[in-house]
Amino acid sequence: MGTIHRSRHMKISVVVALSFSLPVVGCAATSDEEVGVSSAKLSSSNENSAIRYENESYEDAARRHEERFRKNHPNVRQDLAGTAQGNQVAVDKADLSKIPIWDDADIKTHFEKSRDLRFMTTSSRPSFQRRISWLYPDDGCFARAELVNAKAEEWGHTRPYRLFAFGNLTVQTNNSPSGHVNWWYHTVPVVKSASSQEVLVLDAAIDPKAPIPWKTWLLFQVSQLSDVKVAVCDGNTYVPSSACFGSSPPTSTAESDETDAYLQYEWDRQVTLDRDPNKVLGDAPPWIGAESALLAK
């Protein structure tokens, strides 16, 4: 269950779309119609969706996001400079010098603890505690990353930084009916290993077994590093239109996004995949007892 494979070769030309300084929320399923919520709900909570539709380019998806944001926030000042999206660079130009250094044991412990902790509930199932929505990879990466960061701070660690990838991103996964998901951006927490100085990604939606070296993480989404651009931001950055440095922690927004939308999408996804959500979202997640980091269904 939950297999993630490297994507097929995809040739892209990355451009920067106009962004905004106000942190916003959202993420959708494969299309607006498939989400199963009202257009009013979509226009609010999905305006920052990471989804890239089939046969849609990075440029088109970023433009679609921009148009939705303009419509919902006509009075917001347009300001690309300083945002995560505005700070994207080629992989070999990324500044990794400020990423917090963690002890290796702390990295492993925090990855597993934040992956497994059940601490949220939804209005439809108030007695069933839920984990972060790792089994709904389509969207909500920003909310997942913020909750991992918030738990790090709560448990006495320096907040991880945030790594954003931009481009024609595609990941193969058994957690989607189509066998893959497409993104125009993806974001995760990152820390640096004290022993190896390797930058490690904490992303149980891609690999639920262990932290991943950051370039390996990128190569799960594109075939070569020249096909992607990245931004390295501080631990409070939420979405591409957030300030890359200096934002306030968006923890309450992230938890609201999870409980209002993504946890329900994750539950429905398990039903669609003929899984028992009470088990896989409860005490028997797919990574328990698995021998490989790349899990079979």
Buried (B, 14 or more C-beta within 10 A) or exposed (E): BBBBEBBEEBEBEBEBBBBBBBBBBBBBBBEBEEBEBEEEEBBBBBBBBBBBBEEBBBBBBBBBBBEBBBEEBEEBEEBBEBBBBBBBEEBEEBEBEEBBEBEBEBBBBBBBEBBBBBEBBBEEBEEBBBBBBBBBBBBBBBBBBBBBBBBBBEEEBBBBBBBBBBBBBBBBBBBBEEEBBBBBBBBBBBBBBBEEEBBBBBBBBBBBBBBBBBBBBBBBBBBEBBBBBBBBBBBBBBBBBBBBBEBEBBBEBBBBBBBBBBBBBBBBBBEEBEBEBEEBBBEEBBBEEBEEBBBEE
